[in-house]
């Protein structure tokens, strides 16, 4: 569906419930097959993500690790929130790896939201 892994339907349906609030959506999306494969490539990228994660705008979107759920990959949450809150410098936006990851996030989210709504 929309070029995203069909396994996401199972993942999202297990995470969505009537108590879900908007700030949890980025973390739910991060469990997708595509986003969970986004690994930190190097120390420079790790430092960037650490800086983003420390921002107040981002802290609420990163949940505490739940032992009943698979390990959470926070890279996609950090990049999505950084994009939404304009937290990246021009140099960081021009980094080909970061730009490709953000492009992947922005291309797949509409399909993820469609899956979540259905």
Long-range contacts (C-beta under 8 A, 24 or more apart in sequence): 1-111, 1-114, 1-115, 2-108, 2-110, 2-111, 2-114, 3-107, 3-108, 3-111, 4-32, 4-33, 4-34, 4-108, 4-111, 4-112, 4-115, 5-32, 5-33, 5-34, 7-33, 8-32, 8-33, 8-34, 8-112, 8-115, 9-115, 12-112, 12-115, 12-116, 15-69, 16-116, 23-60, 23-61, 24-63, 25-116, 26-61, 26-76, 26-77, 26-80, 26-81, 27-61, 27-62, 27-63, 27-72, 27-77, 28-116, 29-76, 29-77, 29-80, 29-109, 29-112, 30-72, 30-73, 30-74, 30-76, 30-77, 31-69, 31-70, 31-72, 32-76, 32-108, 32-112, 34-104, 34-108, 35-73, 35-75, 35-76, 35-105, 35-108, 36-70, 36-73, 37-73, 38-73, 38-75, 38-76, 38-101, 38-104, 39-73, 39-75, 40-75, 41-97, 45-97, 45-98, 48-92, 48-98, 49-74, 49-75, 49-78, 49-79, 52-78, 52-79, 52-81, 52-82, 52-87, 52-88, 53-78, 55-81, 55-82, 55-85, 55-87, 57-81, 57-85, 57-87, 58-82, 58-85, 58-87, 75-101, 76-101, 76-105, 79-105, 80-105, 80-109
